[in-house]
Amino acid sequence: MNWTLEVVPVPVTDMDKAKEFYGGKCGFTIDLDDEVAPGMRIVQATPPGSRCSIAMLSGMPTMPGTKEMAPGTLHGLQLCVTDIEAARKELVGRGVDVSAVMHVGATGWEDGKGDTWNSFMTFEDPDGNGWVVQEAPSELSER
């Protein structure tokens, strides 16, 4: 039996602002924007080429056995791209505040690209949820 990661909840304060950020600025596909019950809204978005989506929820009760996350407390979500410099240029062109490309060197984090699997950049959504983008040597389907 496969266990696939398909949806990650991202806590946000303003659903419309988050939808514009992820859909308009980051280029994620907006798969769903629906009021599933009175006062309960879900916006689901998928990064280009990903099988895993993010879900932003409003008015939804917390599922038993889980804890509610405050907006801006989710950090370390990681995306992979095959050309980090092109990805950075695209995000900057869309108005996203993205860090410089960096890598882990002999003394810690250093500016510029590193070797295979060792090039990263970061950005945050309007609530401060943090993302890491890593350069991969090939598309997932080829690894």
C-alpha positions as CSV (number, residue, x, y, z in Angstrom):
1,M,0.0,0.0,0.0
2,N,1.3,3.5,-0.9
3,W,1.0,6.4,1.4
4,T,1.0,9.6,-0.6
5,L,1.4,13.1,0.7
6,E,-1.3,15.0,-1.2
7,V,-2.4,18.0,0.8
8,V,-0.6,20.2,3.3
9,P,-2.7,22.7,5.3
10,V,-1.3,26.2,5.3
11,P,-2.7,28.6,8.0
12,V,-3.5,32.0,6.6
13,T,-5.4,35.1,7.9
14,D,-6.9,36.4,4.6
15,M,-8.0,33.7,2.1
16,D,-8.3,36.1,-0.8
17,K,-4.8,37.6,-0.2
18,A,-3.4,34.1,0.1
19,K,-5.1,32.9,-3.0
20,E,-3.7,35.8,-5.0
21,F,-0.2,35.2,-3.5
22,Y,-0.1,31.5,-4.3
23,G,-2.1,31.6,-7.5
24,G,-1.1,35.0,-9.0
25,K,2.5,35.5,-7.6
26,C,3.7,31.9,-7.1
27,G,2.0,30.5,-10.2
28,F,0.2,27.6,-8.3
29,T,-2.9,26.3,-10.0
30,I,-6.0,27.1,-8.0
31,D,-7.8,23.7,-7.9
32,L,-10.6,24.6,-5.7
33,D,-12.2,27.7,-4.1
34,D,-15.4,26.6,-2.4
35,E,-17.7,27.2,0.5
36,V,-18.1,23.6,1.6
37,A,-20.7,24.5,4.3
38,P,-22.0,27.8,5.6
39,G,-19.0,29.9,6.8
40,M,-16.5,27.2,5.8
41,R,-14.2,27.9,2.8
42,I,-11.4,25.9,1.3
43,V,-8.9,27.2,-1.3
44,Q,-6.7,24.4,-2.6
45,A,-3.6,25.2,-4.8
46,T,-1.0,23.0,-6.5
47,P,2.5,24.0,-7.4
48,P,3.4,23.5,-11.1
49,G,4.3,19.8,-11.7
50,S,3.5,18.7,-8.1
51,R,1.1,15.9,-7.0
52,C,0.9,17.5,-3.6
53,S,-1.3,20.6,-3.0
54,I,-1.7,23.1,-0.2
55,A,-5.1,23.9,1.4
56,M,-6.0,27.1,3.0
57,L,-9.1,26.7,5.3
58,S,-11.4,29.2,6.9
59,G,-14.1,28.5,9.4
60,M,-13.3,24.8,9.5
61,P,-13.4,23.1,12.9
62,T,-10.1,21.5,13.9
63,M,-10.0,17.8,13.2
64,P,-10.0,15.6,16.4
65,G,-6.5,14.5,17.3
66,T,-4.9,17.6,15.6
67,K,-3.9,21.0,16.8
68,E,-4.8,24.3,15.1
69,M,-1.9,26.2,13.6
70,A,-1.7,29.9,13.8
71,P,-1.1,31.8,10.5
72,G,2.6,32.3,9.9
73,T,3.8,29.3,12.0
74,L,4.4,26.9,9.2
75,H,8.0,26.8,8.1
76,G,10.3,24.6,6.1
77,L,7.9,23.5,3.3
78,Q,10.2,22.6,0.5
79,L,9.7,22.8,-3.3
80,C,12.2,21.4,-5.8
81,V,13.1,22.9,-9.2
82,T,15.6,21.9,-11.8
83,D,16.8,25.5,-12.4
84,I,16.9,27.5,-9.3
85,E,18.1,30.7,-11.0
86,A,15.2,30.6,-13.5
87,A,12.8,29.8,-10.7
88,R,14.1,32.8,-8.7
89,K,13.9,35.1,-11.7
90,E,10.2,34.0,-12.3
91,L,9.2,34.6,-8.6
92,V,10.9,37.9,-8.5
93,G,9.2,38.9,-11.8
94,R,5.9,38.0,-10.2
95,G,6.6,40.2,-7.2
96,V,7.7,37.6,-4.6
97,D,10.4,38.7,-2.2
98,V,12.9,35.8,-2.6
99,S,16.2,35.4,-0.9
100,A,19.4,35.2,-2.9
101,V,20.5,31.7,-4.0
102,M,22.7,30.1,-1.4
103,H,24.4,26.8,-0.5
104,V,25.9,25.1,2.5
105,G,29.7,25.7,2.5
106,A,32.6,25.0,4.8
107,T,31.6,27.8,7.2
108,G,27.7,27.5,6.9
109,W,25.4,29.2,4.5
110,E,27.2,31.0,1.6
111,D,26.0,33.0,-1.3
112,G,25.6,31.4,-4.8
113,K,24.9,28.0,-6.2
114,G,26.5,24.9,-4.7
115,D,27.0,21.4,-6.1
116,T,24.2,18.9,-6.9
117,W,21.3,19.2,-4.4
118,N,23.1,22.1,-2.6
119,S,21.4,25.3,-4.0
120,F,18.6,26.9,-2.1
121,M,16.4,30.0,-1.8
122,T,13.6,31.0,0.6
123,F,10.5,33.1,0.6
124,E,7.5,33.8,2.8
125,D,3.8,34.2,2.1
126,P,1.9,37.3,3.3
127,D,1.4,35.7,6.8
128,G,5.0,34.7,7.2
129,N,4.7,31.0,6.4
130,G,8.2,30.0,5.2
131,W,9.1,28.1,2.1
132,V,12.5,26.6,0.9
133,V,13.2,26.0,-2.8
134,Q,16.0,23.5,-3.6
135,E,17.6,22.8,-6.9
136,A,17.3,19.1,-7.9
137,P,19.4,17.6,-10.7
138,S,16.4,16.3,-12.6
139,E,12.7,16.1,-12.6
140,L,11.1,13.8,-10.0
141,S,9.9,11.4,-12.6
142,E,13.5,10.9,-13.8
143,R,15.0,10.2,-10.3
